[in-house]
Amino acid sequence: MADVVLRIADNVPYSRETKEGHPSKALGDLTLLRDIVLDADKIQAIGYEGIERCRAYAKHLEPFMEPGDIEECVVEHAEAKLVRLYTGGFICTAPGRAIAEPLHLELVDYLEDAKAKNKTD
């Protein structure tokens, strides 16, 4: 079982996927399992939960960062990477896309609200 996990883990890094495209390396019977793991990883990164994770990570990196600066980091990361997870075809399976769609819309709503708030500040 550990060898299965290692083979799948070797085929899921987002950075590799953005450079090389969707991992086309056939894993035989494990290909679908790899795609499900890819989708699950990306689904966790979007929506309000993903925004909170991004915010928590920014606070972890820079504990004394001002709240407005944290939000700016979150918006930049969301626009540069998180929005692409759904729109860029990084979610592989039909069920994954169905789960991700409303979360993607949450992310888009957050970005629109953040931009509107930024214009009034």
Biopython code that builds the backbone (N, CA, C, O; Angstrom):
import numpy as np
from Bio.PDB.StructureBuilder import StructureBuilder

atoms = [
    (1, "MET", "N", (0.818, -1.200, 0.000)),
    (1, "MET", "CA", (0.000, 0.000, 0.000)),
    (1, "MET", "C", (0.861, 1.264, 0.000)),
    (1, "MET", "O", (0.519, 2.243, -0.663)),
    (2, "ALA", "N", (1.969, 1.253, 0.732)),
    (2, "ALA", "CA", (2.836, 2.432, 0.788)),
    (2, "ALA", "C", (3.376, 2.772, -0.590)),
    (2, "ALA", "O", (3.521, 3.948, -0.926)),
    (3, "ASP", "N", (3.678, 1.751, -1.397)),
    (3, "ASP", "CA", (4.184, 2.017, -2.739)),
    (3, "ASP", "C", (3.127, 2.692, -3.604)),
    (3, "ASP", "O", (3.459, 3.512, -4.459)),
    (4, "VAL", "N", (1.860, 2.356, -3.390)),
    (4, "VAL", "CA", (0.760, 2.993, -4.120)),
    (4, "VAL", "C", (0.688, 4.472, -3.755)),
    (4, "VAL", "O", (0.578, 5.329, -4.632)),
    (5, "VAL", "N", (0.749, 4.766, -2.469)),
    (5, "VAL", "CA", (0.694, 6.155, -2.004)),
    (5, "VAL", "C", (1.866, 6.946, -2.577)),
    (5, "VAL", "O", (1.683, 8.074, -3.033)),
    (6, "LEU", "N", (3.054, 6.374, -2.559)),
    (6, "LEU", "CA", (4.234, 7.066, -3.086)),
    (6, "LEU", "C", (4.125, 7.305, -4.588)),
    (6, "LEU", "O", (4.509, 8.371, -5.069)),
    (7, "ARG", "N", (3.614, 6.344, -5.327)),
    (7, "ARG", "CA", (3.446, 6.527, -6.776)),
    (7, "ARG", "C", (2.446, 7.631, -7.074)),
    (7, "ARG", "O", (2.658, 8.431, -7.986)),
    (8, "ILE", "N", (1.367, 7.683, -6.319)),
    (8, "ILE", "CA", (0.365, 8.735, -6.528)),
    (8, "ILE", "C", (0.942, 10.078, -6.106)),
    (8, "ILE", "O", (0.806, 11.064, -6.832)),
    (9, "ALA", "N", (1.584, 10.132, -4.943)),
    (9, "ALA", "CA", (2.141, 11.396, -4.441)),
    (9, "ALA", "C", (3.162, 11.980, -5.405)),
    (9, "ALA", "O", (3.284, 13.200, -5.516)),
    (10, "ASP", "N", (3.887, 11.130, -6.096)),
    (10, "ASP", "CA", (4.878, 11.597, -7.063)),
    (10, "ASP", "C", (4.222, 12.235, -8.286)),
    (10, "ASP", "O", (4.893, 12.899, -9.077)),
    (11, "ASN", "N", (2.930, 12.038, -8.439)),
    (11, "ASN", "CA", (2.224, 12.538, -9.616)),
    (11, "ASN", "C", (1.203, 13.616, -9.307)),
    (11, "ASN", "O", (0.341, 13.887, -10.143)),
    (12, "VAL", "N", (1.266, 14.246, -8.130)),
    (12, "VAL", "CA", (0.259, 15.250, -7.787)),
    (12, "VAL", "C", (0.759, 16.671, -7.549)),
    (12, "VAL", "O", (-0.083, 17.548, -7.357)),
    (13, "PRO", "N", (2.048, 16.971, -7.545)),
    (13, "PRO", "CA", (2.453, 18.349, -7.220)),
    (13, "PRO", "C", (1.884, 19.386, -8.195)),
    (13, "PRO", "O", (2.007, 19.249, -9.412)),
    (14, "TYR", "N", (1.264, 20.421, -7.634)),
    (14, "TYR", "CA", (0.685, 21.503, -8.448)),
    (14, "TYR", "C", (1.763, 22.184, -9.277)),
    (14, "TYR", "O", (1.534, 22.511, -10.442)),
    (15, "SER", "N", (2.938, 22.400, -8.687)),
    (15, "SER", "CA", (4.006, 23.096, -9.418)),
    (15, "SER", "C", (4.408, 22.306, -10.655)),
    (15, "SER", "O", (4.654, 22.888, -11.712)),
    (16, "ARG", "N", (4.476, 21.008, -10.534)),
    (16, "ARG", "CA", (4.799, 20.183, -11.698)),
    (16, "ARG", "C", (3.665, 20.252, -12.719)),
    (16, "ARG", "O", (3.899, 20.325, -13.925)),
    (17, "GLU", "N", (2.453, 20.229, -12.221)),
    (17, "GLU", "CA", (1.292, 20.259, -13.110)),
    (17, "GLU", "C", (1.231, 21.564, -13.899)),
    (17, "GLU", "O", (0.873, 21.553, -15.077)),
    (18, "THR", "N", (1.575, 22.688, -13.267)),
    (18, "THR", "CA", (1.536, 23.968, -13.979)),
    (18, "THR", "C", (2.646, 24.059, -15.017)),
    (18, "THR", "O", (2.481, 24.722, -16.040)),
    (19, "LYS", "N", (3.770, 23.402, -14.767)),
    (19, "LYS", "CA", (4.882, 23.437, -15.721)),
    (19, "LYS", "C", (4.710, 22.420, -16.845)),
    (19, "LYS", "O", (4.994, 22.716, -18.006)),
    (20, "GLU", "N", (4.246, 21.228, -16.498)),
    (20, "GLU", "CA", (4.209, 20.128, -17.458)),
    (20, "GLU", "C", (2.803, 19.781, -17.934)),
    (20, "GLU", "O", (2.643, 18.939, -18.817)),
    (21, "GLY", "N", (1.785, 20.416, -17.364)),
    (21, "GLY", "CA", (0.409, 20.062, -17.700)),
    (21, "GLY", "C", (-0.075, 18.913, -16.836)),
    (21, "GLY", "O", (0.644, 18.423, -15.965)),
    (22, "HIS", "N", (-1.299, 18.492, -17.091)),
    (22, "HIS", "CA", (-1.889, 17.393, -16.324)),
    (22, "HIS", "C", (-0.981, 16.175, -16.428)),
    (22, "HIS", "O", (-0.504, 15.848, -17.515)),
    (23, "PRO", "N", (-0.739, 15.510, -15.319)),
    (23, "PRO", "CA", (0.144, 14.349, -15.385)),
    (23, "PRO", "C", (-0.456, 13.261, -16.271)),
    (23, "PRO", "O", (-1.425, 12.601, -15.897)),
    (24, "SER", "N", (0.122, 13.090, -17.422)),
    (24, "SER", "CA", (-0.425, 12.125, -18.374)),
    (24, "SER", "C", (0.184, 10.743, -18.187)),
    (24, "SER", "O", (-0.223, 9.772, -18.824)),
    (25, "LYS", "N", (1.163, 10.679, -17.304)),
    (25, "LYS", "CA", (1.804, 9.397, -17.039)),
    (25, "LYS", "C", (0.747, 8.405, -16.574)),
    (25, "LYS", "O", (0.131, 8.579, -15.523)),
    (26, "ALA", "N", (0.553, 7.387, -17.357)),
    (26, "ALA", "CA", (-0.452, 6.386, -17.016)),
    (26, "ALA", "C", (0.023, 5.580, -15.812)),
    (26, "ALA", "O", (1.157, 5.103, -15.764)),
    (27, "LEU", "N", (-0.846, 5.449, -14.875)),
    (27, "LEU", "CA", (-0.543, 4.656, -13.687)),
    (27, "LEU", "C", (-1.389, 3.391, -13.661)),
    (27, "LEU", "O", (-1.591, 2.788, -12.607)),
    (28, "GLY", "N", (-1.873, 3.005, -14.812)),
    (28, "GLY", "CA", (-2.709, 1.812, -14.885)),
    (28, "GLY", "C", (-3.972, 1.993, -14.065)),
    (28, "GLY", "O", (-4.686, 2.986, -14.205)),
    (29, "ASP", "N", (-4.233, 1.026, -13.214)),
    (29, "ASP", "CA", (-5.429, 1.067, -12.372)),
    (29, "ASP", "C", (-5.408, 2.222, -11.381)),
    (29, "ASP", "O", (-6.444, 2.556, -10.805)),
    (30, "LEU", "N", (-4.249, 2.837, -11.173)),
    (30, "LEU", "CA", (-4.135, 3.923, -10.203)),
    (30, "LEU", "C", (-4.407, 5.296, -10.810)),
    (30, "LEU", "O", (-4.449, 6.289, -10.084)),
    (31, "THR", "N", (-4.592, 5.372, -12.120)),
    (31, "THR", "CA", (-4.779, 6.671, -12.772)),
    (31, "THR", "C", (-6.000, 7.398, -12.218)),
    (31, "THR", "O", (-5.918, 8.583, -11.895)),
    (32, "LEU", "N", (-7.122, 6.711, -12.107)),
    (32, "LEU", "CA", (-8.328, 7.351, -11.571)),
    (32, "LEU", "C", (-8.110, 7.765, -10.117)),
    (32, "LEU", "O", (-8.522, 8.853, -9.715)),
    (33, "LEU", "N", (-7.473, 6.917, -9.339)),
    (33, "LEU", "CA", (-7.201, 7.254, -7.940)),
    (33, "LEU", "C", (-6.320, 8.494, -7.853)),
    (33, "LEU", "O", (-6.560, 9.363, -7.015)),
    (34, "ARG", "N", (-5.302, 8.588, -8.711)),
    (34, "ARG", "CA", (-4.446, 9.775, -8.758)),
    (34, "ARG", "C", (-5.271, 11.015, -9.084)),
    (34, "ARG", "O", (-5.099, 12.059, -8.455)),
    (35, "ASP", "N", (-6.169, 10.905, -10.066)),
    (35, "ASP", "CA", (-6.995, 12.051, -10.444)),
    (35, "ASP", "C", (-7.917, 12.480, -9.306)),
    (35, "ASP", "O", (-8.157, 13.673, -9.118)),
    (36, "ILE", "N", (-8.428, 11.526, -8.555)),
    (36, "ILE", "CA", (-9.282, 11.847, -7.406)),
    (36, "ILE", "C", (-8.469, 12.575, -6.334)),
    (36, "ILE", "O", (-8.948, 13.542, -5.742)),
    (37, "VAL", "N", (-7.244, 12.112, -6.086)),
    (37, "VAL", "CA", (-6.373, 12.777, -5.106)),
    (37, "VAL", "C", (-6.040, 14.189, -5.581)),
    (37, "VAL", "O", (-6.068, 15.131, -4.789)),
    (38, "LEU", "N", (-5.725, 14.343, -6.870)),
    (38, "LEU", "CA", (-5.467, 15.675, -7.431)),
    (38, "LEU", "C", (-6.653, 16.597, -7.180)),
    (38, "LEU", "O", (-6.489, 17.723, -6.711)),
    (39, "ASP", "N", (-7.849, 16.107, -7.497)),
    (39, "ASP", "CA", (-9.054, 16.918, -7.322)),
    (39, "ASP", "C", (-9.273, 17.285, -5.862)),
    (39, "ASP", "O", (-9.564, 18.440, -5.551)),
    (40, "ALA", "N", (-9.136, 16.321, -4.968)),
    (40, "ALA", "CA", (-9.379, 16.579, -3.543)),
    (40, "ALA", "C", (-8.438, 17.654, -3.018)),
    (40, "ALA", "O", (-8.850, 18.527, -2.254)),
    (41, "ASP", "N", (-7.185, 17.590, -3.425)),
    (41, "ASP", "CA", (-6.199, 18.580, -2.995)),
    (41, "ASP", "C", (-6.607, 19.979, -3.455)),
    (41, "ASP", "O", (-6.512, 20.938, -2.689)),
    (42, "LYS", "N", (-7.048, 20.094, -4.669)),
    (42, "LYS", "CA", (-7.409, 21.407, -5.221)),
    (42, "LYS", "C", (-8.742, 21.908, -4.671)),
    (42, "LYS", "O", (-8.905, 23.106, -4.438)),
    (43, "ILE", "N", (-9.685, 21.007, -4.463)),
    (43, "ILE", "CA", (-10.988, 21.396, -3.910)),
    (43, "ILE", "C", (-10.808, 21.990, -2.514)),
    (43, "ILE", "O", (-11.513, 22.930, -2.146)),
    (44, "GLN", "N", (-9.871, 21.452, -1.739)),
    (44, "GLN", "CA", (-9.605, 22.003, -0.404)),
    (44, "GLN", "C", (-9.040, 23.411, -0.466)),
    (44, "GLN", "O", (-9.140, 24.161, 0.505)),
    (45, "ALA", "N", (-8.452, 23.776, -1.589)),
    (45, "ALA", "CA", (-7.776, 25.071, -1.698)),
    (45, "ALA", "C", (-8.699, 26.206, -2.122)),
    (45, "ALA", "O", (-8.296, 27.369, -2.093)),
    (46, "ILE", "N", (-9.937, 25.890, -2.517)),
    (46, "ILE", "CA", (-10.817, 26.955, -3.007)),
    (46, "ILE", "C", (-12.018, 27.138, -2.088)),
    (46, "ILE", "O", (-12.199, 26.395, -1.123)),
    (47, "GLY", "N", (-12.830, 28.137, -2.402)),
    (47, "GLY", "CA", (-13.985, 28.446, -1.567)),
    (47, "GLY", "C", (-13.560, 29.189, -0.315)),
    (47, "GLY", "O", (-12.397, 29.561, -0.159)),
    (48, "TYR", "N", (-14.510, 29.398, 0.566)),
    (48, "TYR", "CA", (-14.218, 30.136, 1.797)),
    (48, "TYR", "C", (-13.188, 29.403, 2.656)),
    (48, "TYR", "O", (-12.356, 30.034, 3.309)),
    (49, "GLU", "N", (-13.247, 28.072, 2.654)),
    (49, "GLU", "CA", (-12.265, 27.293, 3.420)),
    (49, "GLU", "C", (-10.854, 27.540, 2.883)),
    (49, "GLU", "O", (-9.912, 27.702, 3.658)),
    (50, "GLY", "N", (-10.713, 27.568, 1.583)),
    (50, "GLY", "CA", (-9.414, 27.834, 0.976)),
    (50, "GLY", "C", (-8.912, 29.231, 1.280)),
    (50, "GLY", "O", (-7.718, 29.434, 1.498)),
    (51, "ILE", "N", (-9.821, 30.192, 1.296)),
    (51, "ILE", "CA", (-9.452, 31.573, 1.631)),
    (51, "ILE", "C", (-8.932, 31.631, 3.062)),
    (51, "ILE", "O", (-7.927, 32.286, 3.337)),
    (52, "GLU", "N", (-9.619, 30.945, 3.973)),
    (52, "GLU", "CA", (-9.181, 30.917, 5.373)),
    (52, "GLU", "C", (-7.825, 30.235, 5.519)),
    (52, "GLU", "O", (-6.986, 30.684, 6.299)),
    (53, "ARG", "N", (-7.610, 29.165, 4.780)),
    (53, "ARG", "CA", (-6.305, 28.493, 4.818)),
    (53, "ARG", "C", (-5.209, 29.422, 4.327)),
    (53, "ARG", "O", (-4.121, 29.468, 4.901)),
    (54, "CYS", "N", (-5.495, 30.156, 3.273)),
    (54, "CYS", "CA", (-4.528, 31.101, 2.713)),
    (54, "CYS", "C", (-4.226, 32.208, 3.720)),
    (54, "CYS", "O", (-3.072, 32.594, 3.902)),
    (55, "ARG", "N", (-5.256, 32.707, 4.361)),
    (55, "ARG", "CA", (-5.106, 33.756, 5.381)),
    (55, "ARG", "C", (-4.256, 33.233, 6.553)),
    (55, "ARG", "O", (-3.355, 33.925, 7.029)),
    (56, "ALA", "N", (-4.548, 32.025, 7.006)),
    (56, "ALA", "CA", (-3.796, 31.433, 8.120)),
    (56, "ALA", "C", (-2.328, 31.225, 7.739)),
    (56, "ALA", "O", (-1.437, 31.429, 8.564)),
    (57, "TYR", "N", (-2.081, 30.827, 6.514)),
    (57, "TYR", "CA", (-0.704, 30.622, 6.068)),
    (57, "TYR", "C", (0.053, 31.947, 6.015)),
    (57, "TYR", "O", (1.215, 32.018, 6.414)),
    (58, "ALA", "N", (-0.601, 32.986, 5.525)),
    (58, "ALA", "CA", (0.035, 34.315, 5.486)),
    (58, "ALA", "C", (0.375, 34.781, 6.902)),
    (58, "ALA", "O", (1.450, 35.333, 7.133)),
    (59, "LYS", "N", (-0.541, 34.559, 7.848)),
    (59, "LYS", "CA", (-0.286, 34.938, 9.246)),
    (59, "LYS", "C", (0.863, 34.120, 9.829)),
    (59, "LYS", "O", (1.657, 34.629, 10.621)),
    (60, "HIS", "N", (0.946, 32.864, 9.438)),
    (60, "HIS", "CA", (2.032, 32.006, 9.917)),
    (60, "HIS", "C", (3.382, 32.511, 9.408)),
    (60, "HIS", "O", (4.360, 32.553, 10.154)),
    (61, "LEU", "N", (3.424, 32.893, 8.134)),
    (61, "LEU", "CA", (4.682, 33.377, 7.556)),
    (61, "LEU", "C", (5.104, 34.721, 8.131)),
    (61, "LEU", "O", (6.284, 34.961, 8.385)),
    (62, "GLU", "N", (4.129, 35.584, 8.330)),
    (62, "GLU", "CA", (4.400, 36.948, 8.816)),
    (62, "GLU", "C", (3.463, 37.258, 9.981)),
    (62, "GLU", "O", (2.447, 37.924, 9.782)),
    (63, "PRO", "N", (3.778, 36.793, 11.192)),
    (63, "PRO", "CA", (2.867, 36.937, 12.329)),
    (63, "PRO", "C", (2.483, 38.378, 12.672)),
    (63, "PRO", "O", (1.430, 38.609, 13.266)),
    (64, "PHE", "N", (3.310, 39.333, 12.311)),
    (64, "PHE", "CA", (3.033, 40.724, 12.676)),
    (64, "PHE", "C", (2.506, 41.546, 11.500)),
    (64, "PHE", "O", (2.456, 42.774, 11.567)),
    (65, "MET", "N", (2.120, 40.871, 10.441)),
    (65, "MET", "CA", (1.588, 41.560, 9.265)),
    (65, "MET", "C", (0.240, 42.201, 9.600)),
    (65, "MET", "O", (-0.580, 41.609, 10.302)),
    (66, "GLU", "N", (0.024, 43.389, 9.101)),
    (66, "GLU", "CA", (-1.242, 44.097, 9.308)),
    (66, "GLU", "C", (-2.379, 43.352, 8.590)),
    (66, "GLU", "O", (-2.158, 42.758, 7.535)),
    (67, "PRO", "N", (-3.594, 43.383, 9.159)),
    (67, "PRO", "CA", (-4.716, 42.681, 8.539)),
    (67, "PRO", "C", (-4.948, 43.059, 7.066)),
    (67, "PRO", "O", (-5.232, 42.192, 6.240)),
    (68, "GLY", "N", (-4.827, 44.332, 6.750)),
    (68, "GLY", "CA", (-5.017, 44.754, 5.360)),
    (68, "GLY", "C", (-3.979, 44.161, 4.428)),
    (68, "GLY", "O", (-4.279, 43.834, 3.280)),
    (69, "ASP", "N", (-2.753, 44.022, 4.926)),
    (69, "ASP", "CA", (-1.686, 43.420, 4.125)),
    (69, "ASP", "C", (-1.923, 41.924, 3.936)),
    (69, "ASP", "O", (-1.615, 41.363, 2.884)),
    (70, "ILE", "N", (-2.472, 41.289, 4.966)),
    (70, "ILE", "CA", (-2.803, 39.864, 4.853)),
    (70, "ILE", "C", (-3.847, 39.674, 3.764)),
    (70, "ILE", "O", (-3.717, 38.790, 2.918)),
    (71, "GLU", "N", (-4.883, 40.506, 3.789)),
    (71, "GLU", "CA", (-5.932, 40.382, 2.770)),
    (71, "GLU", "C", (-5.370, 40.619, 1.374)),
    (71, "GLU", "O", (-5.771, 39.961, 0.414)),
    (72, "GLU", "N", (-4.444, 41.557, 1.270)),
    (72, "GLU", "CA", (-3.822, 41.824, -0.031)),
    (72, "GLU", "C", (-3.077, 40.581, -0.526)),
    (72, "GLU", "O", (-3.148, 40.241, -1.707)),
    (73, "CYS", "N", (-2.367, 39.910, 0.373)),
    (73, "CYS", "CA", (-1.668, 38.669, 0.011)),
    (73, "CYS", "C", (-2.653, 37.587, -0.422)),
    (73, "CYS", "O", (-2.422, 36.878, -1.401)),
    (74, "VAL", "N", (-3.753, 37.470, 0.320)),
    (74, "VAL", "CA", (-4.765, 36.467, -0.003)),
    (74, "VAL", "C", (-5.349, 36.741, -1.384)),
    (74, "VAL", "O", (-5.488, 35.825, -2.194)),
    (75, "VAL", "N", (-5.689, 37.991, -1.652)),
    (75, "VAL", "CA", (-6.265, 38.351, -2.952)),
    (75, "VAL", "C", (-5.271, 38.052, -4.071)),
    (75, "VAL", "O", (-5.641, 37.475, -5.093)),
    (76, "GLU", "N", (-4.020, 38.438, -3.881)),
    (76, "GLU", "CA", (-3.003, 38.190, -4.912)),
    (76, "GLU", "C", (-2.855, 36.698, -5.195)),
    (76, "GLU", "O", (-2.800, 36.282, -6.353)),
    (77, "HIS", "N", (-2.792, 35.897, -4.136)),
    (77, "HIS", "CA", (-2.640, 34.450, -4.311)),
    (77, "HIS", "C", (-3.882, 33.850, -4.974)),
    (77, "HIS", "O", (-3.775, 32.996, -5.855)),
    (78, "ALA", "N", (-5.045, 34.301, -4.545)),
    (78, "ALA", "CA", (-6.290, 33.783, -5.114)),
    (78, "ALA", "C", (-6.384, 34.101, -6.599)),
    (78, "ALA", "O", (-6.763, 33.246, -7.400)),
    (79, "GLU", "N", (-6.039, 35.332, -6.967)),
    (79, "GLU", "CA", (-6.108, 35.721, -8.379)),
    (79, "GLU", "C", (-5.057, 34.997, -9.218)),
    (79, "GLU", "O", (-5.329, 34.595, -10.349)),
    (80, "ALA", "N", (-3.862, 34.834, -8.663)),
    (80, "ALA", "CA", (-2.768, 34.233, -9.426)),
    (80, "ALA", "C", (-2.899, 32.716, -9.561)),
    (80, "ALA", "O", (-2.544, 32.148, -10.594)),
    (81, "LYS", "N", (-3.410, 32.063, -8.513)),
    (81, "LYS", "CA", (-3.383, 30.602, -8.529)),
    (81, "LYS", "C", (-4.728, 29.941, -8.268)),
    (81, "LYS", "O", (-5.138, 29.054, -9.016)),
    (82, "LEU", "N", (-5.414, 30.361, -7.221)),
    (82, "LEU", "CA", (-6.603, 29.613, -6.805)),
    (82, "LEU", "C", (-7.724, 29.649, -7.835)),
    (82, "LEU", "O", (-8.390, 28.637, -8.055)),
    (83, "VAL", "N", (-7.941, 30.792, -8.465)),
    (83, "VAL", "CA", (-9.001, 30.887, -9.481)),
    (83, "VAL", "C", (-8.714, 29.932, -10.636)),
    (83, "VAL", "O", (-9.635, 29.364, -11.223)),
    (84, "ARG", "N", (-7.447, 29.759, -10.955)),
    (84, "ARG", "CA", (-7.053, 28.896, -12.073)),
    (84, "ARG", "C", (-7.360, 27.420, -11.823)),
    (84, "ARG", "O", (-7.480, 26.643, -12.771)),
    (85, "LEU", "N", (-7.485, 27.034, -10.572)),
    (85, "LEU", "CA", (-7.708, 25.618, -10.293)),
    (85, "LEU", "C", (-8.969, 25.116, -10.983)),
    (85, "LEU", "O", (-8.989, 24.009, -11.522)),
    (86, "TYR", "N", (-10.016, 25.925, -10.966)),
    (86, "TYR", "CA", (-11.265, 25.526, -11.627)),
    (86, "TYR", "C", (-11.265, 25.925, -13.098)),
    (86, "TYR", "O", (-11.562, 25.105, -13.967)),
    (87, "THR", "N", (-10.932, 27.181, -13.377)),
    (87, "THR", "CA", (-11.035, 27.676, -14.757)),
    (87, "THR", "C", (-9.941, 27.128, -15.662)),
    (87, "THR", "O", (-10.123, 27.066, -16.878)),
    (88, "GLY", "N", (-8.819, 26.734, -15.096)),
    (88, "GLY", "CA", (-7.698, 26.254, -15.900)),
    (88, "GLY", "C", (-7.705, 24.764, -16.166)),
    (88, "GLY", "O", (-6.751, 24.227, -16.729)),
    (89, "GLY", "N", (-8.768, 24.094, -15.769)),
    (89, "GLY", "CA", (-8.866, 22.668, -16.041)),
    (89, "GLY", "C", (-7.996, 21.795, -15.150)),
    (89, "GLY", "O", (-7.656, 20.672, -15.523)),
    (90, "PHE", "N", (-7.634, 22.300, -13.976)),
    (90, "PHE", "CA", (-6.793, 21.525, -13.075)),
    (90, "PHE", "C", (-7.589, 20.512, -12.257)),
    (90, "PHE", "O", (-7.002, 19.670, -11.577)),
    (91, "ILE", "N", (-8.902, 20.582, -12.315)),
    (91, "ILE", "CA", (-9.734, 19.593, -11.625)),
    (91, "ILE", "C", (-10.184, 18.602, -12.693)),
    (91, "ILE", "O", (-10.869, 18.965, -13.649)),
    (92, "CYS", "N", (-9.788, 17.353, -12.514)),
    (92, "CYS", "CA", (-9.806, 16.359, -13.590)),
    (92, "CYS", "C", (-11.129, 15.639, -13.799)),
    (92, "CYS", "O", (-11.539, 15.409, -14.937)),
    (93, "THR", "N", (-11.787, 15.287, -12.728)),
    (93, "THR", "CA", (-12.949, 14.406, -12.847)),
    (93, "THR", "C", (-14.251, 15.201, -12.872)),
    (93, "THR", "O", (-14.321, 16.311, -12.346)),
    (94, "ALA", "N", (-15.270, 14.626, -13.483)),
    (94, "ALA", "CA", (-16.583, 15.285, -13.528)),
    (94, "ALA", "C", (-17.149, 15.495, -12.118)),
    (94, "ALA", "O", (-17.638, 16.587, -11.830)),
    (95, "PRO", "N", (-17.103, 14.495, -11.229)),
    (95, "PRO", "CA", (-17.591, 14.750, -9.868)),
    (95, "PRO", "C", (-16.777, 15.835, -9.161)),
    (95, "PRO", "O", (-17.336, 16.646, -8.422)),
    (96, "GLY", "N", (-15.475, 15.853, -9.381)),
    (96, "GLY", "CA", (-14.634, 16.889, -8.782)),
    (96, "GLY", "C", (-15.027, 18.274, -9.262)),
    (96, "GLY", "O", (-15.084, 19.214, -8.469)),
    (97, "ARG", "N", (-15.299, 18.410, -10.559)),
    (97, "ARG", "CA", (-15.710, 19.706, -11.106)),
    (97, "ARG", "C", (-17.068, 20.118, -10.533)),
    (97, "ARG", "O", (-17.295, 21.297, -10.260)),
    (98, "ALA", "N", (-17.965, 19.155, -10.353)),
    (98, "ALA", "CA", (-19.281, 19.472, -9.781)),
    (98, "ALA", "C", (-19.145, 19.960, -8.337)),
    (98, "ALA", "O", (-19.851, 20.879, -7.924)),
    (99, "ILE", "N", (-18.253, 19.357, -7.584)),
    (99, "ILE", "CA", (-18.016, 19.785, -6.203)),
    (99, "ILE", "C", (-17.320, 21.140, -6.184)),
    (99, "ILE", "O", (-17.624, 21.985, -5.341)),
    (100, "ALA", "N", (-16.392, 21.347, -7.107)),
    (100, "ALA", "CA", (-15.576, 22.563, -7.119)),
    (100, "ALA", "C", (-16.330, 23.797, -7.602)),
    (100, "ALA", "O", (-16.007, 24.911, -7.192)),
    (101, "GLU", "N", (-17.322, 23.622, -8.461)),
    (101, "GLU", "CA", (-17.988, 24.791, -9.054)),
    (101, "GLU", "C", (-18.540, 25.770, -8.017)),
    (101, "GLU", "O", (-18.226, 26.957, -8.101)),
    (102, "PRO", "N", (-19.344, 25.335, -7.044)),
    (102, "PRO", "CA", (-19.845, 26.310, -6.063)),
    (102, "PRO", "C", (-18.727, 26.910, -5.206)),
    (102, "PRO", "O", (-18.824, 28.059, -4.776)),
    (103, "LEU", "N", (-17.679, 26.145, -4.962)),
    (103, "LEU", "CA", (-16.547, 26.669, -4.193)),
    (103, "LEU", "C", (-15.798, 27.719, -5.004)),
    (103, "LEU", "O", (-15.339, 28.724, -4.461)),
    (104, "HIS", "N", (-15.679, 27.481, -6.295)),
    (104, "HIS", "CA", (-15.060, 28.475, -7.177)),
    (104, "HIS", "C", (-15.878, 29.766, -7.160)),
    (104, "HIS", "O", (-15.316, 30.861, -7.127)),
    (105, "LEU", "N", (-17.196, 29.638, -7.180)),
    (105, "LEU", "CA", (-18.062, 30.825, -7.139)),
    (105, "LEU", "C", (-17.900, 31.571, -5.817)),
    (105, "LEU", "O", (-17.946, 32.801, -5.800)),
    (106, "GLU", "N", (-17.710, 30.849, -4.703)),
    (106, "GLU", "CA", (-17.417, 31.509, -3.424)),
    (106, "GLU", "C", (-16.136, 32.325, -3.533)),
    (106, "GLU", "O", (-16.063, 33.456, -3.051)),
    (107, "LEU", "N", (-15.140, 31.746, -4.165)),
    (107, "LEU", "CA", (-13.856, 32.427, -4.342)),
    (107, "LEU", "C", (-14.019, 33.678, -5.195)),
    (107, "LEU", "O", (-13.474, 34.732, -4.867)),
    (108, "VAL", "N", (-14.762, 33.566, -6.279)),
    (108, "VAL", "CA", (-15.011, 34.717, -7.161)),
    (108, "VAL", "C", (-15.758, 35.805, -6.396)),
    (108, "VAL", "O", (-15.422, 36.983, -6.515)),
    (109, "ASP", "N", (-16.769, 35.426, -5.610)),
    (109, "ASP", "CA", (-17.514, 36.405, -4.803)),
    (109, "ASP", "C", (-16.587, 37.113, -3.817)),
    (109, "ASP", "O", (-16.661, 38.330, -3.650)),
    (110, "TYR", "N", (-15.719, 36.346, -3.169)),
    (110, "TYR", "CA", (-14.759, 36.941, -2.227)),
    (110, "TYR", "C", (-13.886, 37.971, -2.940)),
    (110, "TYR", "O", (-13.685, 39.073, -2.428)),
    (111, "LEU", "N", (-13.371, 37.623, -4.107)),
    (111, "LEU", "CA", (-12.496, 38.541, -4.844)),
    (111, "LEU", "C", (-13.244, 39.799, -5.271)),
    (111, "LEU", "O", (-12.703, 40.902, -5.198)),
    (112, "GLU", "N", (-14.488, 39.633, -5.718)),
    (112, "GLU", "CA", (-15.287, 40.808, -6.100)),
    (112, "GLU", "C", (-15.536, 41.708, -4.894)),
    (112, "GLU", "O", (-15.429, 42.930, -4.999)),
    (113, "ASP", "N", (-15.867, 41.113, -3.753)),
    (113, "ASP", "CA", (-16.087, 41.893, -2.529)),
    (113, "ASP", "C", (-14.803, 42.595, -2.090)),
    (113, "ASP", "O", (-14.837, 43.756, -1.683)),
    (114, "ALA", "N", (-13.679, 41.897, -2.171)),
    (114, "ALA", "CA", (-12.397, 42.483, -1.765)),
    (114, "ALA", "C", (-12.035, 43.658, -2.665)),
    (114, "ALA", "O", (-11.540, 44.678, -2.185)),
    (115, "LYS", "N", (-12.277, 43.521, -3.960)),
    (115, "LYS", "CA", (-11.976, 44.618, -4.889)),
    (115, "LYS", "C", (-12.893, 45.806, -4.639)),
    (115, "LYS", "O", (-12.446, 46.953, -4.673)),
    (116, "ALA", "N", (-14.177, 45.540, -4.387)),
    (116, "ALA", "CA", (-15.125, 46.622, -4.107)),
    (116, "ALA", "C", (-14.737, 47.342, -2.815)),
    (116, "ALA", "O", (-14.790, 48.569, -2.744)),
    (117, "LYS", "N", (-14.351, 46.579, -1.804)),
    (117, "LYS", "CA", (-13.933, 47.177, -0.531)),
    (117, "LYS", "C", (-12.671, 48.007, -0.721)),
    (117, "LYS", "O", (-12.531, 49.081, -0.136)),
    (118, "ASN", "N", (-11.768, 47.514, -1.530)),
    (118, "ASN", "CA", (-10.515, 48.211, -1.794)),
    (118, "ASN", "C", (-10.756, 49.547, -2.495)),
    (118, "ASN", "O", (-10.023, 50.510, -2.269)),
    (119, "LYS", "N", (-11.778, 49.604, -3.343)),
    (119, "LYS", "CA", (-12.099, 50.852, -4.050)),
    (119, "LYS", "C", (-12.677, 51.899, -3.107)),
    (119, "LYS", "O", (-12.502, 53.098, -3.325)),
    (120, "THR", "N", (-13.367, 51.448, -2.057)),
    (120, "THR", "CA", (-13.983, 52.400, -1.125)),
    (120, "THR", "C", (-13.024, 52.839, -0.028)),
    (120, "THR", "O", (-13.275, 53.833, 0.653)),
    (121, "ASP", "N", (-11.919, 52.104, 0.150)),
    (121, "ASP", "CA", (-10.945, 52.473, 1.202)),
    (121, "ASP", "C", (-10.033, 53.593, 0.763)),
    (121, "ASP", "O", (-9.165, 54.017, 1.526)),
]
sb = StructureBuilder()
sb.init_structure("model")
sb.init_model(0)
sb.init_chain("A")
sb.init_seg("    ")
for serial, (resi, resn, name, xyz) in enumerate(atoms, 1):
    if name == "N":
        sb.init_residue(resn, " ", resi, " ")
    sb.init_atom(name, np.array(xyz, "f"), 0.0, 1.0, " ", f" {name:<3s}", serial, name[0])
structure = sb.get_structure()
